[in-house]
Amino acid sequence: MIVTTIDETIKDKRRHLKGPGWESRRMLLADAGMGYSIHDTIVKAGSELRLHYPHHLESCYCIAGEGEIIDLATGNRYSITVGTLYALDLHDEHVLCAKSDLRFICVFNPPLSGDETPWTEPDETGRENG
């Protein structure tokens, strides 16, 4: 059995990642052996994040806040409010706009190992993220 808390996750630098406008508290990662990962994610009000996980499918369930998601392939815009779920079933590149602080519970398949970020550009080491 695996039992963890948000407080334990926040104390673990491998499971608590932050960037400009976002914070990812990675509650369950690949090393748990469950076949998926679960994240408690916050997007700060006013943020507009261009996101893309080319190697993972992701589902996001909004539990707080208000915003909008823009599908970059189609230009379609979708309102995000409490109770909205969006699933990136085609590794969809998108922009997430936070009108207020947003909070999501996110599930990834395959699971994230912990250090991935939602951008395809190489990081400072030259390694591609996502």
C-alpha positions in Angstrom: 0.0 0.0 0.0 1.2 3.5 -0.8 0.1 6.4 1.4 1.4 9.9 1.0 0.4 13.4 1.8 0.7 16.7 0.0 3.0 17.9 2.8 5.4 15.0 2.2 5.3 15.7 -1.5 6.1 19.4 -1.1 9.2 18.5 1.1 10.6 16.2 -1.6 12.5 18.3 -4.3 12.1 15.4 -6.8 8.3 15.5 -6.5 7.8 19.2 -6.1 8.6 21.2 -9.2 8.0 24.9 -9.8 8.3 27.2 -12.8 7.1 30.6 -13.9 3.3 30.5 -13.3 3.1 26.8 -12.3 3.7 24.3 -9.5 3.5 20.5 -9.8 3.2 18.4 -6.7 3.8 14.9 -8.0 2.1 12.6 -5.6 2.6 9.3 -7.4 5.4 8.7 -9.9 6.7 5.9 -12.1 8.8 4.3 -9.4 5.5 3.4 -7.5 4.9 0.8 -10.3 1.2 1.7 -10.8 1.4 2.4 -14.5 0.3 6.0 -14.2 1.3 9.1 -12.2 -0.9 11.5 -10.3 -0.1 15.2 -9.8 -1.7 18.1 -7.9 -1.0 21.1 -10.2 -1.4 24.8 -9.6 -1.4 27.4 -12.4 -1.2 31.0 -11.2 -3.7 33.7 -12.2 -2.6 35.6 -15.3 -0.4 32.8 -16.5 -0.5 31.7 -20.2 1.4 28.5 -20.5 2.2 26.8 -23.8 2.3 23.1 -22.9 3.1 19.8 -24.6 4.0 16.3 -23.4 4.9 14.4 -26.6 5.6 11.2 -24.7 2.7 11.1 -22.2 -1.1 11.1 -22.3 -2.6 13.4 -19.7 -6.0 14.0 -18.1 -6.6 17.1 -16.0 -9.5 17.5 -13.6 -10.1 21.1 -12.4 -10.8 21.3 -8.7 -10.4 25.1 -8.3 -10.3 28.3 -10.4 -11.3 29.5 -13.8 -9.4 29.6 -17.1 -9.3 28.6 -20.7 -7.5 26.0 -22.8 -6.6 26.6 -26.5 -6.0 23.6 -28.8 -3.1 24.8 -31.0 -3.9 22.3 -33.7 -7.5 23.5 -34.2 -7.6 26.9 -32.6 -10.6 25.7 -30.5 -11.0 27.3 -27.1 -12.6 25.6 -24.1 -13.6 27.2 -20.8 -12.1 25.6 -17.7 -14.1 25.8 -14.4 -14.4 23.6 -11.4 -15.6 20.2 -12.5 -14.1 20.4 -16.0 -11.9 17.5 -17.2 -9.8 17.8 -20.3 -7.8 14.9 -21.7 -4.9 15.3 -24.1 -5.5 12.1 -25.9 -3.4 13.0 -29.0 -0.4 14.5 -27.1 -2.1 17.8 -27.9 0.0 21.0 -27.8 -2.1 23.7 -26.1 -2.1 27.0 -24.2 -3.5 27.1 -20.7 -4.7 30.5 -19.6 -5.5 31.1 -15.9 -8.1 33.8 -15.2 -7.7 32.9 -11.5 -5.5 30.5 -9.7 -6.3 27.0 -11.2 -5.8 23.7 -9.4 -5.9 20.4 -11.2 -5.6 16.7 -10.3 -3.7 15.3 -13.3 -3.1 11.7 -14.4 -0.2 10.7 -16.8 0.2 7.5 -18.8 2.9 6.4 -19.0 3.8 7.7 -15.6 6.2 10.6 -15.2 9.5 9.7 -13.4 9.6 13.1 -11.7 11.9 15.5 -13.6 9.9 16.0 -16.8 8.5 19.4 -17.7 5.7 20.2 -20.2 7.8 21.7 -22.9 9.5 20.0 -25.8 12.4 22.5 -26.0 15.8 21.1 -24.8 16.6 22.2 -21.3 19.9 23.8 -20.3 21.6 20.3 -20.5 20.4 19.8 -24.0 17.9 17.0 -22.9 14.4 17.2 -24.4 11.7 17.5 -21.7 8.3 15.9 -21.7 
